[in-house]
Amino acid sequence: MNRRTVFASLASAAAIALLTSACTGSAGAGAGDDPNAEVTLTFWHGWSAPNEVKAIDATIKRFEDAHPDITVKAVPNITDDKIQQALRAGGSNAPDVVSSFTTDNVGKFCSSGAFADLKPFIEKSGIDLEKTFPKPRLDYTQFQGRRCALPLLGDAYGLYYNKDAFKEAGVTAPPKTWSEFDEVAQKLTKPKGDSYERLGFMPTFHGYESTPGHLVAQWSPAYFDEHGRSNIAKDPAFAAMFTWQKNLIGKLGGFEKLEKYRSTFGDEWGAKHPFHTGQVAMQLDGEWRLGMATDAKVPFEVGVAPLPVPDDQAADYGKGYLSGTIVGIASTSAKQNAAWELVKYLTTDTDAVVDFANELRNVPSTHAALASPKLKLDPRFTTFLDIARHPKSNTTPASVNGGAYQVTLQESGYLYEAGKVADLKAGLEKTAAQIDTDLEKAK
C-alpha cells in the first residue's frame, strides 16, 4: 500500500540530496556478475504489516523456485531515509535491490546515480516498455530520459461514497462533473447547530488524500514547461482547481466551520476514519480504502467511482491520479545481473504481478496483469483498474529535488483556502518563483 504524503517526501528529498556527491554508480557498473552463479541478493522494501510481509515473502519464494541459484534476503519496513544512508555508505551491508513507496524521489535516485541505469538490462531482455506498462507508470519511474526504476504495483485514486446516504438524499448516481459534485455534496450535508451531523465532502487540503496534487489531476495539468520551469501560474488547470475548491468550502459552511468539524475526525488509517464512521458521505482516496472499509465493517454500502472532471472535460470522465511503488537496482551492488532477474520478475512476470496484487489488494502495474482473468479482487475494484487503464490518467512528474515542489504547492493551498492569500494569481506566481528557486539550488 502506497501511503503517500508530501511531507514525508520533503524530508526524504532533503536527505537524498547528499547522494548527488556521494554516489559514483554508473550504467553497467557492477553488472559483470554471472546471473547463473549461486548468489544471495539483499532486497529492501517498505512493507511492514504482517499480511504485507507475508505477501512479499510468498512472491520471493515463487521467484526463488524459478531461479534456484538465487537466494533473496528480504528486509521489510525500510524507509527512504534508510535507503539513502545505505547507498551512501555502500559496503557489504548495502542492498542490491530496493523498493520505495515514494515516487517523488525518483528524480534524485536517477540523477544522483544512486539507482543503476536500467536501460542496458531492459534492452538486453527485449522488453517493450510502452507495451508492458501504462504511460503514467513509465513517467514516474524515470527522470530526464534516465530510467532507474520500474513500477511495482500501483495506486489509483477515486471517489468513495456512502450509498445509504445517497439514497436518503435522493441522489441516484455518483457525480461525473465538478458542478454535479458540488450539488451532491450540498444535498448530502446535514447541518447540526454550528457543526454537522454529516458532511457531504471535506474539501479542505488537510482532509487526508484531498491534496492539491490529487485533485488537480482531474484537470490534466502541466507542472513544468519545456525548459523545466514551474508552470503552475501559467497553466489554467491550477487556478481552476483552487477556485473550485475555495468555492466549495464556501458552499459547505466556510473554512473555520469545516476545520472545526475536521478536528473531530479519527486517524486516516484507523477504523475511526470519518468515511467509516459516516461523518463524511464522500471521500477521495486510493484503492486501499475499499479493503480498509471492509475490514472496518462499516454499517452502510460503499460505492466506488472515478473522481469527477471539469465540466468542459466531461468526455474524459474516468481518469484519475496514479502513483505506486517503484523498484530499482542499487548502483553500488556487485550483483546487478542477478538483481535484474529479481526486478524483471517482480515487475514484468504477469502471474507474479497478479498474485502480488491479489495479496496486497493493489492495482497491477502492467497492461497484461490489468487484463488478467486471474485477478481475484472485490468487483468494485474494477473501478480502479479502469482508472489505471484510462489514457488521460496522470501523475506528478519527477523532479531533481523530489517532492519539494508539491509541498510548496500544498503550502500555498493552505494559505489560499484559509483566506491568508486573497489574490490567487499573485499567489500562484509567488509559488512558481519559489519552486524555480528551489530547483536551481538543487541542481
N, C-alpha and C positions, 0 to 999 in steps of 0.2 A: 504494500500500500504506500503510495507516494503522498506523504503528509507535507505538502509544500507550504512553506512560509517564507515571505520575502525577508523577514528579519533574520532568520537563520541563514539565508543566502548572503546577506550583507556581512555577517560575521565570518562566514566561510570565505567570501571574496577577499576580505581583508587579510585573512591568514594565508590564503593561497598565493597572494601577491609575492610572498617570499620565494615561491618556487621559480619565478622567472630567472633569477640569477643563480639559483641553486641546482636546477636540473640541467643535465647535459645529454639527455637522451636524444637520439636522432633516428630517423627512419631506417629500419634494418638493424639497429644496434641490438645485440643480444639475440639475434634471430638465426644464429648459426647452429643451434642445437638440433639434435636428431629427434624428430617428433615421435619416432617409433621406439626410442630408448625408454627404459624404465625411469620414471621421473615422478616426483611429488610436487604438485603445484599448491601454492597458498592462495586461497580465494577469500577476499574480504568483501562482506556485504552488510547492508544496514538492517536487514530483517531481524526482529528480536522477539516477537510474540511466539509462544510455543507452537502454534499452528503454522506460523510463517516459517520458522526454523525447520519444522518437520517437512514442510513442502519443498524447501530448497535442498534439504538433505536427500529427499527422495529423488529430486531431479539429478543431483550429483551422482547418486547411486546408479541411475539409469545411464548416465554418461560413462561412469567407470566400467559398467558392464559392456558397453560398446567400445571402450578404449582400455583394455585390460592392462596396458603398460603405464597408464597414467593414474596416479592416485591424487585425490584432491582433498586438501585440508581446508575445510571451510571455517571461517571465523566470523561469527554474527555480531550484530549491534555495533557496527563500525560507522562512525560519523566522518564527514568530510574533513574535519579538523585532524582526526587520527590519520586519515589517508595522506593528508598533506605532510604531516610530521614524518611519516614513514618513508614517503617518496623523497623527502628532502634528505633524510639520513641515509637511505639505501641500506646495503648490507644484507646479511642472510635472513634477517627478521622482516624484511620488507615484503609486501605481497607481490604475486605475479599477475593476478587478475583482480580487478577492482570494480565493484558496483556501487553506484551512488544514486540516491533519490533526487539529487539537486541538479537538474538540467541547467540551472543558471551558471554553474561553474564550468560548463563545457568549454567556453571561450578561453578560460585560463588554463584548463587542463591541456587544451590543444596548443595554444600559443606559447606556453612555457616549456613544452616538451615533456611534461610530467607523464602523459599518456603517450604511448608509441603511435606512430602513424600507421593506420590500418590499411592504407591503400595497397601496399605490396601484397599483403595477405589476401585481401579481397580479390585483387586481380588474379593472383595465382589460383584461387579457389573457383574462379569463374562466376562469382555472384553478381547478378544484375540487381543493383540496389533499388532502382526505381520499380522493378517488377516484384521486388521482395517486400519493400516497406512503403507505407503511406508517406507522402511528401512531408507533412509536419514532423514525423518521426525522424526523417533524414535531416530536417532543418535543425533540430535541437541536439543533434549528435555530431555536428561539425562546426568549424569556425574558420571563416575566410578561406574556404577551399581545403582545409586540412581536416581529414576525418580521423578522429582519435577515439571514437566510441561508436557503439551500435545500440539501438533500442532494445531493452529487455523488459517486456510487458509495458503497459501504458495506462494512463488515466484519461478519462473523458468527462467533461463537466456538463451537467444538465440541470433540469428543473424537477425537484420533488414536490409533490402536492398531496394534501390530505383529501382523499376522495369523499370522505364523510362530510367534511366542511364544505366542499364544493357543492354537494347535493343539498345541504342545508341552505346555502346561499343562492341556490338556483343556477349554479354555473355548470354547464353540461360538458365542457371540454377545456383542456389546458389552453392558455392564450398563445397565439403564434406571433403576434407583433407587440411591440412595447406599449402602444396605445391600448391594445386589448388587455395587456398585463396590468396597466395602471387601473383600469376599470375593475378587473377581477380582484386585485389587491385591496381596493376600497370596499368591494362587496363582502370580502371575507373578513374584514376588520370589524371587531366588536368592541367599541369603547367601554370603559368601566371607570367612571369618575375621571381622575386625571391620569389614568393609565389605560390598560387594555385587558379585556377578558381573552381576546385573541387578536393577533396582528396578522394581516394578510401576508406581509413580507417585510423583513427587516432590511431596509435599503442602505443603512449606513455602512461605511467601509470597515468598521470594526465587527461587522456581522459575519465573522468566520470566513467562509470562502468568497464572500461578496467583495472581492478586491477589484481595484480598477483594471488590473490585467485580465482577470477572468471575465469581467463584464464587457470591456471594450472589444474583446474578441468577436462579439456579435456584430460589430461594425467593420470587421476585417481591416484593422489598422496597419499602417506602415510606421514602425517606431523610428527608423533611421532612413535618411536619404541615401542617394548613390555615393555620397562622399563619407558616409559613416557618421554623419552628424544627426543630432536628435531632431526628429520630425514632428514631435507632439504638438508644437504650436502651429504647424502648417497643415497637418492632416486634419480635416474637419471631423474625423471619427472621434477624436479625443474630446473636443469641445461638445460634440453631440452627446457623448456618453455622460460627461459630467453634468450637462444641462438637464438631461433626462433624470439622472439620479437625484439632483437637487430639487427638481420639481416634484418628484415622487415623495421625497421627505416632507415637503410642504403639504401634499395631499393627505398624508397619513398622520399628520399631527404636529410636525415640526421636529427639529433636531433635538432639542432638550428633552421633550417628552419621549421620543424614541430611545434616546440614550439612557434615560432613567429606566425605561422598561427593559432595555438590553442588560442592565446591571442585575436583573433577576434571573438571567439565563444560566444554565448549567454548563459544564465543560463540553467543548466540541467533541471530544472522543468518548464521553461517558453516556450512560443511559438517560441522564437528565438534559441532554441536548434539547433545545426549545422546539425542534420539529418533532422529536419523540414524544414530548410532553403535551403537544398540541398548542403551545404558546404562539407558534407561527404556523400558518397554513401552507406556505410555500417556502422552499429553500433551494438556493443554488448550492450544488455540491457535486463531488465526484462519485464515480460508480461504487465506491466502497460503502457509501451511506446506505445503499439498499440492503446489504448484508448486516450492517450495524442496526438498522431499524428492525430487521427481522429478529436479530439476537435480543434486542431490547423489548420485543413482544409488544409493540405499540398497539393501542386499542382501536385502531382505525385502519382502513385500507389505504395503502400507499400507492400513488400513481407516479409514473416517471415519464418525462417528455423532454425534448430539446428546449433549451432556453429560447425565448422569443428573439426576434430580429427587428431592426428598424423597419418602419412601415414602408419605406421606399426600397427595401431589400427583401420583401416578402417571399420572393421566388427562391431565396437562399435559406428558407426555414429548414432546420435540421442540422445546421452546422453548430460547432461549439469549440471551446478551448480544449486543447490537448497538451498533456505533459506525460512524464513517465520516468521509469528507471533506466539508467544507462549502464553500460559495461565496457571496460577497456582493458588494455594491457599496460602494466607499469613499464615505463621506458628503462627502468633500472633492472628489470628481470633478465636473467641469463637463459631463460627457458621460453622464449617468445613463440617459437613454433608450436610447442606443446600448449602454451597458453592460448594460442589462436584456436586450437582444436576445441578447447572448452568454450571460448567466446562464440565460435561458429555454431557449436551445438546449442548453446543457450538461446541464441538469437535467431537462427535460421532453420533449425530442425522443427518441422511443423508439429510432430507429435509431442516433442519436448515443450514447445511454446504452449500448445493446447493444454497439456497436462498441468503445466505450471499455472496457467490462467485459471483452470478449473479449481485448483487447490487454493489459490490466493484470492479468487474472485476479482481478478483484474482484467483489463481489456487486453486481448492478444495484440502483439505488435507487428505481425506480418499479414499480408493480404491472404495468404493461404490459410493461416490459422483463424483469421476472422471468418472465413467461409467454411471452416471445417465442421462436418456433422458431428464430430466427437466433442464439441463444446457442450458441457453439461452445467448450464447456468440457469438461474431464475429467468423465466420467459420475459420478464420486464427488462432484463439485462440487454435484450436486443436493441433497446433504445441507444445504449452506449456504444454498441458495436456499429450501429448506423451512424452515430456522430463521428466515430473514429474513421469510418469509410467516406464520410461526406467530403467532396472535393474542396469545399470552402472552409472546412475546419482549419484552425490555425493555432499557432503557439507564439510565445515570446522569443525573440531572437537571441542568440548567444552574443555575449559582449566580452570585451577584454577585461573588464572588471566585474565579471559575474552578474549578479542580480542587483547591483547597486543602483542602476537606472530605474528599476522597478520600485525600489524603496523610495527613491526621490519622488517618483510619480505618486506613490501612495501617500507620502507625507504631504504633498501638495493637495491631494484629495481630502485629507483630514482637515486641512485649513479651509478649503473651499466649502465643504459641507457644513462646517461649524460657523460659517459666516465671517471668518477671520480674513478671508480674501474676497473682496467684493467684485473685482474686475477679473473675470475668468481668462480673458485673452492675455492680459498682462501677467497673470499668474502662470499660465502655460509657457509664456515666453521666458519668464524668470526660471522656471523649472527646466526648460530646454537648455538654457545657458548653463545651469548648474550641472546638468548631465554631461554636456560637452566639456566643461572644465574638468570634471571627474575622469572622463575618458582620456583626456590629454595627459593627466597626471599618471594614469595607469599604464600608459604606453612605454 
